[in-house]
Amino acid sequence: MRIFVAAIALGLATSVAYAKDFPPMPEAPAQKADEQAYRDAVKRIPEQKSISDPWGSVRDTGAANNQNKKPPGSK
């Protein structure tokens, strides 16, 4: 039984090593066409003009903005 299991393990190990030596399969024409269609669709997506920041007036964005604001309690 040990010899049988050892033979199967050796056979599996050599078959995996042998399979790695095969050249990769050529891409199917349909797959190339799909990839080209995807690239064309991505190119047609419009660029975003500007990103709006809805919390911009609430968030502290730096010292430049704080200079123009009056501290609370001053009149």
Secondary structure, 3 states (H helix, E strand, C coil): CHHHHHHHHHHHHHHHHHHCCCCCCCCCHHHHHHHHHHHHHHHCCCCCCCCCCCCCCCCCCCHHHHHHCCCCCCC
